[in-house]
Amino acid sequence: MPYSEPTDLAVVACPGGAQFADEVITHLRHMYKHRFTLKNDVISKRYNMDKDQLVQTINYNNDLQTSDLCIRGSVDKYRPPVFKVNTRFTWFANGEFKAELLDSVRGKDVYIFQDAENHEPIAMNEGRNMVTHSVNDHVMTLLVTIDAVRQAGAKTITLVLPSFPYSRQHKKKGREGLTASLLCHIYEMMGVRRVITLDIHSREIVNSFNTTLLENLHASYQIIRELTKVVNLSGPDKEDLVVVSPDTGAIDRNKFYASGLKVPLAMIYKERDYSVVTQDAKNTNIKSIKLLGDVKGKVAFLADDMLGTGGTLLKAMGFLHDLGATKVIAAISLPFFTGNAIELFDQAYKDGLFYRIIGTNAVYHSCLKDKEWFIATNVSGLFANVITRVHHNQSMSDLLDNRTIIDKLIKKEL
């Protein structure tokens, strides 16, 4: 495994995914530097070599391997890989996009980052225009970027999509399209070898791929780590915690949390009127709500994969508060907060309906950083770990099934 130049791992960040890509690259740099130092220590001791001389030897071998005459940087110090590919994105007045790679990616394993739910103003045309993109704009930008990378001769293409676009359109009811499947077919047709995503809405989507691999990551460890900071799970002041599934669809996810935390599991049942289409957090199609379990005098913890307008979650949290829960805490892997959801959550927090929302940084929101009720947990390190293991053909079992490290975290707290 090469820990310094040359490396054939390259990162291309679409405009929407640039923020997340930069955070992942920061972790990649630390990981490569740490592993290089560790390897240098072990090899120097094993072969009784001087550490400084060993660094020179590694750099010498890398200079021999590179297709260039030599690699930039000092010959007697660690030379960090340059992961990010300089890319120019052009936005035209008619809404078209163009992606141009300014560095060579020929023969490299390219990881393309895109956050399709980033609705912040984005600098385009080298900063001359600030444009707010829709999901469709982000998807189109991703497609033209894939094509540019493919045309540039990349060895493999991997998509890093913290939120999988159109993942909620995965079931066919009547005369409608399977848009999630459609995008899978497009990615595969364009030569994408692998997709790395977080808490995909439906596991059925993986069946849309024939040859492309899907790595579905989970933020449960990062979420539980933040939960232990706001809820006392041990000692004489231990709080009584109950995990509540917000609906039947989230029962497996919340059962995982309940078994990991070793606490009771309750479930909310909602009666919906599907003739009504949810417009915003206030106007939902929920007609009645009931609880299977008990939350009175306890801390109620809910976990779900995504939050859109937030209406369902607001009703659930208010319902648990009215039933006597001392604190209501929700964990959301993909906090979209579409429409006026943030304003409605501000008001609900003022009304005391909930205590905290734990969300990941997989979806970029600049305004959530200042919210007292929002706790951001960072999953960029998780993605960096997965990327290095995929790139160097290492096992990912403990990252995809993280029950072991969660058990260690809980035992440490207890």
KOLPA-71481 format. One line per 8 residues: number of its first residue (from 1); for each residue x, y, z of N, C-alpha, C, O. Coordinates in steps of 0.2 Angstrom, whole numbers. Last residue first. Layout:
NUM> X Y Z X Y Z X Y Z X Y Z | ...
This chain:
414> -103 14 151 -105 11 157 -100 10 162 -101 7 167 | -94 19 141 -99 24 144 -101 21 151 -102 24 156 | -88 7 137 -84 12 139 -88 17 143 -86 20 148 | -99 0 132 -96 -2 138 -91 3 141 -91 3 147 | -102 8 121 -107 8 126 -104 5 132 -105 8 138 | -90 6 113 -92 13 115 -97 13 121 -96 16 126 | -91 -7 110 -85 -5 114 -87 2 117 -85 4 123 | -103 -8 103 -102 -11 109 -97 -9 114 -97 -8 120
406> -98 -1 92 -103 2 96 -103 -1 103 -104 2 108 | -89 -10 86 -86 -3 89 -92 0 93 -90 4 98 | -98 -20 83 -93 -21 88 -90 -15 91 -89 -15 97 | -107 -15 74 -110 -17 80 -104 -18 85 -105 -16 91 | -105 -11 60 -101 -8 66 -104 -9 73 -103 -5 77 | -103 -16 46 -107 -19 51 -103 -17 58 -99 -20 60 | -95 -8 38 -102 -9 36 -106 -12 41 -112 -10 42 | -83 -9 46 -86 -2 44 -93 -3 42 -97 1 43
398> -80 -22 46 -81 -19 53 -84 -12 52 -86 -9 56 | -78 -25 32 -83 -28 36 -85 -24 43 -91 -23 44 | -69 -22 23 -73 -16 25 -79 -19 30 -83 -15 32 | -52 -26 18 -59 -28 21 -63 -22 24 -60 -18 27 | -45 -18 4 -45 -21 11 -52 -22 13 -57 -19 10 | -40 -12 -8 -43 -19 -8 -42 -22 -1 -40 -28 0 | -37 1 -9 -32 -3 -8 -34 -11 -6 -30 -15 -4 | -50 7 -11 -44 8 -15 -39 3 -15 -36 2 -20
390> -57 3 0 -59 1 -7 -53 1 -11 -52 -3 -15 | -50 9 10 -50 2 10 -52 -1 3 -50 -6 1 | -51 23 7 -45 20 7 -45 12 7 -41 9 4 | -66 24 8 -62 25 1 -55 22 1 -53 19 -4 | -68 21 21 -71 16 16 -67 17 10 -65 12 6 | -62 32 27 -59 25 29 -62 20 24 -58 16 21 | -69 42 22 -62 42 20 -59 35 22 -55 32 18 | -82 40 28 -81 39 21 -74 39 19 -72 35 14
382> -78 42 41 -81 36 39 -80 35 32 -78 29 30 | -75 56 41 -70 51 42 -72 44 41 -67 40 38 | -87 61 38 -82 62 33 -76 57 34 -73 54 30 | -97 62 47 -96 56 44 -91 56 39 -90 51 36 | -100 71 62 -96 71 56 -95 64 54 -92 59 57 | -115 78 68 -110 73 69 -107 72 62 -110 71 57 | -122 92 75 -119 89 69 -114 84 71 -109 85 74 | -137 95 83 -130 93 84 -128 89 78 -131 85 75
374> -148 108 86 -145 104 81 -138 102 83 -134 106 84 | -152 118 95 -156 111 95 -153 106 90 -154 101 91 | -145 130 92 -144 126 99 -147 119 99 -144 115 102 | -138 133 77 -145 131 80 -143 127 87 -139 122 86 | -128 136 69 -129 141 75 -135 139 79 -137 142 83 | -128 127 59 -122 127 64 -123 131 70 -121 130 75 | -138 129 50 -139 124 56 -133 124 61 -134 122 67 | -134 136 39 -137 140 44 -139 135 51 -140 138 56
366> -127 128 30 -123 133 33 -127 136 39 -124 138 44 | -128 111 27 -132 117 29 -128 122 32 -125 120 38 | -126 97 17 -123 103 19 -128 109 21 -133 110 16 | -127 81 22 -130 86 19 -128 93 21 -128 94 27 | -118 74 31 -119 72 24 -123 76 19 -122 76 13 | -116 77 44 -114 82 39 -114 80 32 -111 83 27 | -131 71 53 -124 71 50 -123 77 45 -127 80 44 | -140 76 68 -139 75 61 -132 74 58 -128 77 62
358> -150 76 81 -143 74 79 -143 72 72 -147 68 70 | -159 88 90 -159 84 83 -152 82 82 -148 87 81 | -166 89 106 -160 89 102 -162 85 95 -166 80 96 | -179 91 112 -173 93 116 -167 94 111 -164 99 111 | -196 96 109 -190 92 108 -184 95 111 -184 101 113 | -205 106 113 -208 99 110 -202 94 109 -203 88 109 | -204 119 117 -202 113 122 -204 106 119 -204 102 123 | -206 130 110 -212 127 113 -210 121 117 -214 118 121
350> -193 131 104 -195 136 109 -201 133 113 -202 135 119 | -195 120 95 -190 120 101 -191 125 106 -190 123 112 | -204 124 87 -206 118 91 -201 118 96 -203 115 102 | -197 135 80 -203 136 85 -205 130 89 -206 131 95 | -187 128 74 -186 133 78 -191 134 83 -190 135 89 | -195 120 65 -191 117 71 -189 122 76 -189 120 82 | -199 130 57 -204 126 61 -201 122 67 -204 122 72 | -187 134 51 -191 139 55 -196 135 59 -197 137 65
342> -184 122 44 -179 125 50 -183 130 54 -182 129 60 | -194 120 34 -193 116 40 -189 118 46 -191 117 52 | -199 126 23 -198 131 29 -197 126 35 -199 128 41 | -190 116 12 -195 121 13 -193 125 19 -188 128 20 | -180 103 20 -183 106 14 -188 111 16 -192 111 22 | -170 95 28 -174 102 30 -176 106 24 -174 111 23 | -162 84 27 -163 89 21 -166 95 23 -163 101 21 | -152 75 35 -156 80 37 -157 85 31 -153 90 31
334> -149 59 36 -149 64 30 -154 69 32 -160 69 30 | -150 53 48 -144 52 45 -143 57 39 -138 60 38 | -156 59 64 -157 59 56 -151 58 52 -146 63 53 | -163 57 79 -157 56 75 -158 55 68 -162 51 66 | -170 66 92 -171 62 86 -164 62 82 -160 67 83 | -177 66 108 -171 67 104 -172 63 98 -174 57 98 | -185 73 121 -186 70 115 -180 71 111 -179 77 109 | -187 70 139 -183 73 133 -185 69 127 -186 63 127
326> -197 65 146 -193 71 149 -189 74 144 -189 80 144 | -214 62 140 -207 61 139 -203 66 142 -205 72 141 | -228 63 141 -224 63 147 -216 62 146 -213 61 151 | -235 64 130 -236 58 133 -232 58 140 -232 53 143 | -231 76 124 -238 76 127 -239 70 131 -243 70 136 | -219 71 118 -219 76 123 -225 76 127 -225 76 133 | -225 62 108 -221 59 114 -220 64 120 -220 62 125 | -230 72 100 -235 67 103 -231 64 109 -234 63 114
318> -219 80 96 -225 83 100 -229 78 104 -231 79 109 | -213 70 88 -210 72 94 -215 76 99 -214 75 105 | -223 67 78 -221 62 83 -218 65 89 -219 62 94 | -224 80 72 -230 77 75 -228 72 80 -231 71 86 | -210 81 68 -213 86 72 -219 83 76 -220 84 82 | -210 70 58 -206 70 64 -208 75 70 -208 73 76 | -219 75 49 -220 68 52 -216 68 59 -219 66 64 | -213 87 44 -220 87 47 -221 80 51 -223 81 57
310> -201 88 37 -201 87 45 -207 87 48 -208 86 54 | -198 89 24 -201 94 27 -202 94 35 -203 99 38 | -187 77 27 -188 82 22 -191 88 25 -188 92 27 | -175 67 33 -180 72 36 -181 77 30 -176 80 28 | -170 49 34 -170 56 31 -176 60 34 -181 58 36 | -170 38 43 -164 39 38 -164 46 35 -159 49 34 | -171 40 61 -174 39 54 -168 41 49 -163 43 51 | -175 37 78 -170 37 73 -173 36 66 -177 32 66
302> -178 44 94 -180 42 88 -175 42 83 -171 47 83 | -179 42 112 -175 43 106 -177 40 100 -179 34 100 | -185 49 126 -187 46 120 -182 48 115 -180 53 113 | -182 47 143 -180 50 137 -181 46 131 -180 40 131 | -197 46 154 -191 43 151 -189 48 145 -192 52 143 | -210 49 159 -204 50 163 -197 47 160 -193 46 164 | -217 39 147 -218 43 153 -212 43 157 -210 38 160 | -217 30 137 -212 35 137 -212 39 143 -208 44 144
294> -221 14 131 -222 19 137 -216 23 137 -210 21 137 | -230 6 118 -225 6 122 -226 12 127 -232 15 128 | -236 12 104 -235 5 107 -229 5 111 -224 4 109 | -246 26 101 -240 23 103 -240 16 106 -245 15 110 | -253 34 87 -254 30 93 -247 27 95 -243 27 90 | -262 46 77 -256 44 79 -257 40 86 -260 42 91 | -271 51 62 -271 50 69 -264 46 71 -261 44 66 | -268 57 50 -274 58 53 -274 57 60 -278 60 64
286> -256 64 39 -257 60 45 -263 62 49 -264 68 50 | -252 72 29 -257 67 28 -259 63 34 -262 58 33 | -248 89 33 -246 82 32 -253 78 31 -258 80 32 | -244 104 35 -250 101 31 -248 94 29 -245 93 23 | -232 107 42 -239 108 45 -244 104 42 -249 101 45 | -222 105 33 -222 102 40 -228 102 43 -230 98 48 | -230 103 17 -225 106 21 -226 102 28 -230 98 29 | -238 94 10 -236 100 7 -230 103 11 -225 105 8
278> -243 78 6 -239 82 11 -236 88 7 -232 87 3 | -258 74 -2 -251 75 -3 -248 80 2 -250 86 3 | -271 64 2 -268 70 3 -261 70 2 -258 65 5 | -274 51 1 -277 55 -4 -275 62 -4 -275 66 -8 | -269 44 12 -265 45 6 -268 48 0 -265 49 -5 | -270 48 27 -274 48 22 -270 50 15 -268 55 14 | -263 37 40 -263 42 35 -268 42 30 -271 37 29 | -259 34 57 -265 32 51 -264 38 47 -265 44 49
270> -245 27 64 -248 33 61 -254 31 56 -252 26 52 | -237 22 79 -241 20 73 -245 26 70 -249 29 74 | -222 20 86 -227 25 84 -231 22 78 -228 20 73 | -215 9 98 -216 11 91 -222 16 90 -227 15 94 | -200 5 108 -207 7 107 -208 9 100 -204 9 96 | -189 -4 117 -191 -2 110 -198 -1 110 -202 -5 111 | -177 -2 130 -183 -5 127 -185 -1 121 -182 4 119 | -159 -5 128 -165 -2 131 -171 -4 128 -171 -7 122
262> -146 -7 123 -149 -12 128 -154 -8 132 -154 -8 138 | -140 -1 113 -140 2 119 -143 -2 125 -142 0 130 | -142 -11 103 -135 -9 104 -135 -5 111 -130 -6 115 | -156 -13 103 -152 -19 105 -145 -16 107 -142 -19 111 | -159 0 99 -162 -2 105 -158 -8 108 -156 -9 114 | -153 1 86 -151 6 92 -153 3 98 -150 3 103 | -161 -9 80 -153 -10 80 -151 -5 86 -146 -7 90 | -173 -4 80 -172 -11 84 -164 -11 85 -162 -14 90
254> -172 6 72 -173 8 79 -172 1 83 -169 2 89 | -171 -1 59 -166 4 61 -166 5 69 -161 5 72 | -183 -8 59 -177 -12 60 -171 -7 62 -167 -9 66 | -193 2 59 -193 -2 65 -186 -6 65 -183 -7 71 | -197 11 50 -190 12 53 -189 7 59 -184 8 63 | -209 8 45 -204 7 40 -197 8 44 -192 5 41 | -218 11 55 -216 4 54 -210 3 50 -207 -2 50 | -210 25 64 -216 22 60 -213 15 59 -208 13 61
246> -201 29 74 -206 34 72 -212 31 67 -217 34 66 | -197 19 88 -197 19 80 -203 24 78 -209 23 80 | -189 24 101 -195 24 98 -195 24 91 -192 29 88 | -180 19 116 -180 20 108 -187 19 105 -190 14 107 | -178 26 131 -182 21 127 -181 23 120 -182 29 118 | -169 28 146 -170 29 139 -174 24 136 -173 18 138 | -167 36 161 -171 31 158 -172 32 151 -176 37 149 | -150 41 166 -157 43 163 -160 37 160 -157 33 157
238> -140 40 180 -142 37 174 -149 39 172 -154 38 176 | -134 45 191 -139 50 188 -141 47 181 -143 51 177 | -125 35 195 -131 36 199 -136 41 196 -142 40 198 | -120 28 179 -119 31 185 -125 32 189 -131 30 187 | -125 31 161 -122 27 167 -122 31 173 -123 37 173 | -130 39 152 -132 32 151 -129 27 157 -130 21 157 | -136 54 150 -132 51 154 -134 43 154 -140 42 157 | -136 62 134 -140 58 139 -135 54 143 -130 51 141
230> -126 69 127 -132 73 129 -137 69 134 -141 72 137 | -116 60 124 -114 67 127 -120 71 129 -119 75 133 | -122 49 118 -120 48 125 -117 55 128 -116 55 134 | -125 55 106 -131 53 110 -128 53 117 -131 55 122 | -113 54 99 -116 61 101 -122 60 106 -122 64 110 | -112 40 98 -107 44 101 -109 51 103 -108 53 109 | -123 37 90 -123 35 97 -118 39 101 -119 41 107 | -119 43 78 -125 46 81 -125 44 89 -126 48 93
222> -108 35 75 -107 43 76 -113 46 79 -112 50 83 | -114 23 73 -109 24 78 -108 31 80 -107 33 86 | -123 25 63 -125 23 69 -120 25 75 -122 27 80 | -122 28 49 -119 33 54 -121 31 61 -121 36 65 | -117 17 37 -122 18 42 -118 23 47 -113 22 49 | -117 14 19 -114 15 25 -119 17 30 -124 19 29 | -117 3 6 -122 7 10 -119 8 17 -119 3 21 | -110 2 -9 -108 2 -2 -112 6 2 -112 12 1
214> -113 -7 -23 -116 -2 -19 -114 -3 -12 -115 -8 -9 | -106 -10 -40 -107 -12 -32 -109 -6 -28 -108 0 -30 | -112 -15 -56 -110 -9 -51 -111 -11 -44 -116 -14 -42 | -119 -25 -62 -111 -26 -61 -109 -20 -56 -104 -22 -53 | -132 -22 -60 -130 -29 -62 -123 -30 -61 -121 -35 -58 | -144 -13 -49 -137 -14 -52 -136 -21 -54 -138 -26 -51 | -155 -15 -43 -156 -12 -49 -149 -12 -53 -149 -11 -59 | -153 -19 -30 -155 -24 -35 -156 -21 -42 -156 -25 -47
206> -151 -8 -23 -145 -12 -25 -147 -17 -30 -143 -19 -34 | -164 -5 -19 -161 -1 -25 -155 -5 -27 -153 -4 -33 | -168 -11 -8 -170 -14 -14 -167 -11 -20 -166 -14 -25 | -166 -4 3 -161 -8 1 -162 -12 -6 -158 -15 -9 | -170 13 3 -172 7 2 -167 2 0 -163 4 -5 | -162 24 7 -169 24 9 -172 17 8 -176 15 13 | -145 22 13 -150 23 7 -157 21 9 -158 17 14 | -135 27 22 -141 25 24 -146 26 18 -151 30 19
198> -124 34 10 -126 33 17 -133 32 18 -137 36 16 | -113 27 -3 -118 31 0 -120 30 7 -117 25 10 | -104 24 -17 -104 24 -9 -109 29 -7 -108 35 -9 | -104 13 -30 -107 19 -27 -106 18 -20 -108 13 -17 | -93 8 -44 -95 7 -37 -98 14 -35 -97 19 -37 | -91 10 -58 -89 3 -55 -92 2 -48 -95 -3 -46 | -98 17 -71 -97 18 -64 -96 11 -61 -101 6 -62 | -102 17 -85 -95 14 -83 -94 15 -75 -88 14 -73
190> -114 21 -89 -108 26 -90 -101 23 -87 -96 27 -87 | -122 11 -85 -121 12 -93 -115 16 -94 -111 16 -99 | -123 14 -72 -119 8 -74 -118 8 -81 -112 6 -83 | -130 26 -72 -123 26 -69 -119 20 -72 -113 20 -74 | -142 22 -78 -138 27 -81 -131 26 -78 -126 27 -82 | -146 13 -68 -145 10 -75 -140 15 -79 -136 13 -82 | -149 21 -57 -144 16 -57 -142 13 -64 -136 12 -65 | -159 29 -63 -152 32 -62 -147 27 -61 -141 28 -63
182> -169 20 -63 -167 23 -69 -160 26 -68 -156 25 -73 | -171 17 -49 -168 12 -54 -165 15 -60 -160 12 -63 | -176 29 -46 -170 27 -42 -167 22 -47 -161 22 -48 | -188 29 -53 -183 34 -55 -176 32 -52 -171 33 -55 | -199 21 -60 -194 19 -55 -188 23 -56 -183 21 -59 | -214 29 -64 -208 27 -65 -204 25 -59 -206 27 -54 | -232 24 -64 -226 29 -62 -220 25 -63 -219 19 -64 | -246 19 -63 -242 21 -69 -237 26 -67 -238 32 -68
174> -244 8 -48 -248 11 -54 -244 13 -60 -238 11 -61 | -231 10 -40 -238 9 -38 -242 13 -44 -242 19 -45 | -215 4 -37 -220 6 -42 -227 5 -40 -228 -1 -38 | -202 11 -27 -207 7 -28 -212 9 -33 -214 15 -34 | -193 21 -27 -190 15 -28 -196 9 -28 -194 4 -30 | -190 36 -24 -194 33 -29 -192 26 -31 -189 26 -37 | -181 39 -14 -188 38 -12 -193 35 -17 -198 33 -16 | -170 42 -21 -170 35 -17 -177 34 -15 -179 28 -13
166> -166 53 -28 -172 50 -30 -173 43 -26 -176 38 -29 | -149 52 -24 -154 55 -27 -160 51 -29 -159 45 -32 | -142 48 -9 -143 45 -16 -149 48 -19 -155 48 -16 | -130 57 0 -138 56 -1 -139 53 -8 -137 57 -13 | -117 55 -3 -119 55 4 -127 54 4 -129 50 8 | -109 47 -15 -116 51 -15 -118 50 -7 -122 45 -6 | -97 45 -25 -98 46 -17 -104 50 -17 -103 57 -17 | -93 33 -37 -97 39 -35 -98 39 -28 -100 34 -24
158> -79 29 -46 -83 28 -40 -87 34 -38 -84 39 -38 | -71 22 -60 -75 28 -57 -80 25 -52 -83 21 -52 | -55 18 -66 -61 16 -63 -65 22 -60 -61 28 -59 | -46 25 -74 -46 17 -74 -53 15 -71 -56 10 -74 | -50 38 -86 -49 35 -79 -50 28 -79 -53 25 -83 | -50 45 -98 -46 39 -97 -45 37 -90 -40 33 -89 | -58 56 -100 -51 58 -99 -47 51 -97 -41 52 -96 | -71 51 -102 -67 53 -108 -60 54 -107 -56 54 -111
150> -74 49 -88 -73 43 -92 -69 45 -99 -65 41 -101 | -74 63 -84 -69 58 -81 -68 52 -85 -62 50 -86 | -85 67 -92 -78 70 -92 -73 66 -90 -68 65 -93 | -95 59 -87 -93 58 -94 -86 61 -95 -82 59 -99 | -96 63 -73 -94 56 -75 -92 55 -82 -87 52 -83 | -100 76 -76 -94 75 -73 -91 68 -74 -85 67 -76 | -113 74 -81 -108 77 -86 -101 76 -83 -96 76 -87 | -119 69 -70 -118 65 -76 -113 68 -81 -109 64 -84
142> -118 79 -60 -114 73 -59 -113 69 -65 -108 66 -66 | -126 89 -66 -119 90 -65 -115 84 -64 -109 83 -67 | -138 82 -65 -135 83 -72 -128 85 -71 -124 83 -75 | -139 82 -51 -139 75 -54 -136 76 -61 -132 72 -64 | -140 96 -49 -135 92 -46 -134 85 -49 -128 83 -51 | -153 98 -55 -146 102 -57 -140 98 -55 -135 97 -59 | -161 90 -47 -160 89 -54 -154 92 -57 -150 89 -61 | -161 97 -35 -158 90 -36 -157 88 -43 -152 85 -44
134> -155 114 -40 -160 109 -38 -157 102 -38 -151 101 -40 | -144 127 -34 -145 121 -38 -151 117 -35 -152 116 -29 | -141 143 -35 -144 138 -31 -146 133 -35 -151 134 -39 | -126 152 -39 -132 148 -42 -134 143 -36 -130 140 -33 | -116 166 -43 -119 162 -37 -125 159 -39 -130 162 -40 | -103 169 -54 -110 168 -53 -111 164 -47 -108 159 -45 | -89 169 -53 -92 175 -56 -100 175 -55 -103 180 -55 | -82 158 -49 -84 163 -44 -88 169 -47 -90 173 -43
126> -80 150 -60 -74 153 -57 -76 158 -52 -72 163 -52 | -94 146 -63 -90 150 -68 -84 154 -64 -83 160 -65 | -101 147 -46 -100 144 -53 -96 149 -57 -95 155 -56 | -104 144 -30 -100 148 -34 -99 144 -41 -96 139 -41 | -120 142 -24 -114 139 -25 -110 143 -31 -114 145 -35 | -132 143 -10 -129 146 -16 -122 143 -17 -118 143 -13 | -138 126 -5 -135 133 -3 -132 136 -10 -131 132 -15 | -143 114 -6 -147 119 -9 -144 126 -7 -148 131 -7
118> -138 98 -8 -135 105 -6 -139 110 -10 -138 111 -16 | -142 86 -12 -147 89 -8 -144 96 -5 -147 99 0 | -132 80 -19 -138 82 -23 -143 86 -19 -147 89 -21 | -116 81 -18 -121 81 -13 -127 84 -17 -128 90 -17 | -103 71 -25 -109 75 -26 -114 75 -20 -116 69 -18 | -87 66 -30 -92 68 -25 -97 72 -27 -96 77 -31 | -79 52 -37 -83 58 -39 -88 60 -33 -92 56 -32 | -64 46 -38 -70 46 -34 -73 53 -35 -70 58 -33
110> -54 36 -49 -57 42 -48 -63 42 -44 -68 38 -45 | -39 29 -51 -46 27 -48 -49 34 -46 -47 37 -41 | -31 32 -67 -32 33 -60 -39 30 -58 -44 30 -62 | -28 33 -80 -26 27 -77 -27 27 -69 -24 23 -66 | -29 50 -81 -28 44 -85 -25 38 -80 -20 39 -77 | -31 62 -76 -34 57 -72 -33 50 -75 -36 45 -73 | -23 78 -76 -24 71 -79 -26 66 -74 -24 66 -68 | -33 93 -73 -27 89 -71 -28 82 -75 -34 80 -76
102> -44 99 -76 -38 103 -78 -32 99 -76 -26 101 -78 | -59 94 -84 -53 92 -79 -47 95 -81 -45 95 -87 | -74 102 -84 -68 101 -88 -62 99 -82 -62 103 -77 | -91 101 -87 -86 100 -83 -80 99 -87 -80 95 -91 | -106 111 -89 -100 108 -92 -95 107 -87 -93 111 -83 | -124 113 -90 -117 113 -87 -112 109 -91 -113 106 -95 | -138 124 -94 -133 119 -95 -127 119 -91 -125 124 -89 | -145 136 -92 -146 130 -87 -141 124 -88 -141 119 -84
94> -143 146 -100 -149 142 -101 -150 136 -97 -154 132 -97 | -131 151 -96 -137 155 -94 -144 151 -95 -149 152 -92 | -121 138 -89 -123 143 -94 -130 146 -93 -134 143 -89 | -107 135 -79 -115 135 -79 -117 141 -84 -115 146 -84 | -93 125 -78 -96 131 -81 -104 130 -81 -107 125 -83 | -80 120 -68 -87 119 -70 -90 126 -72 -89 131 -70 | -64 113 -68 -68 119 -70 -75 117 -72 -76 113 -76 | -54 105 -56 -59 105 -61 -63 111 -62 -64 115 -57
86> -40 97 -50 -43 103 -52 -48 103 -58 -46 100 -63 | -42 84 -39 -41 85 -46 -44 92 -47 -50 93 -46 | -35 79 -24 -40 83 -27 -38 85 -34 -33 88 -36 | -23 73 -18 -29 69 -20 -34 73 -25 -37 70 -30 | -7 71 -18 -12 77 -20 -18 73 -22 -18 70 -28 | 2 64 -4 -2 64 -11 -6 70 -12 -9 72 -7 | 16 71 4 9 69 4 6 69 -3 8 73 -7 | 31 64 7 28 68 2 20 67 2 19 61 -1
78> 42 66 20 36 63 18 33 67 13 32 73 14 | 59 69 15 53 70 19 47 67 16 47 65 10 | 70 69 6 71 66 13 65 67 18 66 66 24 | 67 75 -5 68 68 -6 69 65 1 69 58 1 | 53 86 -7 59 84 -4 60 77 -5 56 73 -5 | 43 88 -23 44 88 -16 51 86 -14 55 84 -18 | 37 79 -37 39 85 -34 40 84 -26 37 80 -23 | 45 65 -44 40 68 -40 42 74 -37 47 74 -34
70> 52 63 -61 52 62 -53 46 66 -50 43 70 -54 | 48 61 -74 55 61 -72 56 59 -65 60 55 -63 | 33 51 -73 36 58 -74 44 56 -72 46 51 -70 | 28 39 -69 29 40 -76 33 47 -78 35 48 -83 | 36 32 -55 32 37 -58 33 37 -65 39 36 -67 | 46 23 -49 39 21 -52 35 26 -56 32 24 -60 | 57 31 -45 58 26 -50 51 24 -54 51 22 -59 | 50 38 -35 53 42 -41 54 37 -47 54 39 -52
62> 48 28 -26 42 31 -29 45 35 -35 41 35 -40 | 61 25 -22 57 20 -26 51 23 -29 49 21 -35 | 64 37 -16 68 35 -21 64 30 -26 64 30 -32 | 55 37 -5 54 42 -10 58 40 -17 56 41 -22 | 61 26 2 54 25 -1 53 30 -6 50 29 -11 | 73 31 5 73 25 1 66 24 -2 65 23 -8 | 70 41 13 74 43 7 73 37 2 72 38 -4 | 65 34 24 61 39 20 64 40 13 60 41 8
54> 77 27 28 71 23 25 66 28 21 64 26 16 | 84 37 33 87 34 27 81 30 24 81 30 17 | 77 41 44 78 46 39 80 42 32 78 44 27 | 78 29 51 71 31 49 72 36 43 68 36 38 | 90 16 48 89 22 50 82 25 47 81 24 41 | 85 -1 52 87 4 47 86 11 50 82 12 55 | 81 -14 56 87 -11 59 90 -5 54 96 -5 53 | 70 -20 52 76 -21 47 82 -17 50 87 -17 47
46> 61 -17 61 62 -24 59 68 -25 55 71 -31 56 | 63 -3 63 64 -7 68 65 -15 66 70 -18 68 | 58 1 50 65 3 52 67 -1 58 73 -3 59 | 45 -4 50 50 -7 45 57 -5 48 62 -9 47 | 39 4 60 39 -3 60 45 -6 56 48 -11 58 | 41 17 56 43 15 63 44 7 63 49 5 65 | 35 17 43 42 19 44 45 17 51 50 14 51 | 21 15 47 25 10 43 33 11 43 37 6 44
38> 18 26 54 18 20 57 22 15 53 26 11 56 | 20 36 44 24 36 50 24 29 53 30 27 56 | 10 31 35 17 32 33 22 32 39 27 28 39 | -1 33 43 1 26 41 8 26 38 11 21 39 | -2 47 44 -1 42 50 1 35 48 6 33 52 | -3 51 31 3 53 35 4 48 41 9 46 42 | -15 45 28 -9 43 24 -3 45 28 2 41 28 | -24 51 37 -23 44 37 -17 42 34 -13 38 36
30> -23 65 34 -21 63 40 -19 55 40 -14 53 43 | -28 64 21 -21 67 22 -19 64 28 -13 62 29 | -41 60 23 -37 56 19 -29 58 20 -25 53 21 | -46 71 30 -45 64 34 -41 60 30 -36 57 33 | -46 80 20 -43 81 26 -41 75 30 -36 74 32 | -55 74 11 -48 74 9 -44 76 15 -38 73 16 | -67 76 18 -65 69 17 -57 69 15 -54 65 18 | -68 90 17 -68 87 23 -65 79 23 -61 77 27
22> -69 91 3 -64 94 6 -63 91 13 -57 90 15 | -82 84 0 -76 81 -2 -69 84 1 -65 81 3 | -91 93 6 -90 86 9 -83 83 7 -80 80 11 | -89 104 -3 -88 105 5 -87 98 8 -82 97 12 | -92 99 -15 -85 101 -14 -84 102 -6 -79 100 -4 | -104 95 -20 -101 90 -16 -94 93 -14 -90 89 -10 | -108 104 -29 -113 103 -23 -109 99 -18 -110 100 -12 | -98 104 -39 -99 110 -35 -103 108 -29 -102 111 -24
14> -89 88 -38 -94 92 -41 -95 98 -36 -94 98 -30 | -73 84 -36 -78 86 -32 -83 90 -37 -81 96 -39 | -63 70 -38 -66 75 -42 -72 77 -38 -77 73 -37 | -48 62 -32 -55 65 -30 -57 71 -35 -53 75 -36 | -39 48 -35 -40 55 -37 -47 56 -35 -52 52 -35 | -26 37 -33 -32 39 -30 -33 46 -31 -29 50 -29 | -13 33 -36 -18 33 -41 -25 34 -39 -30 33 -42 | 2 40 -30 -4 37 -29 -9 38 -35 -9 43 -38
6> 20 40 -28 14 41 -32 8 37 -30 8 32 -27 | 17 49 -13 17 49 -20 21 43 -23 26 42 -20 | 14 37 1 16 44 -2 15 43 -9 13 38 -12 | 10 25 3 8 30 8 10 37 6 9 41 10 | 4 11 -5 8 17 -5 5 22 -1 -1 24 -1 | 4 -6 0 0 0 0 4 6 0 8 7 5
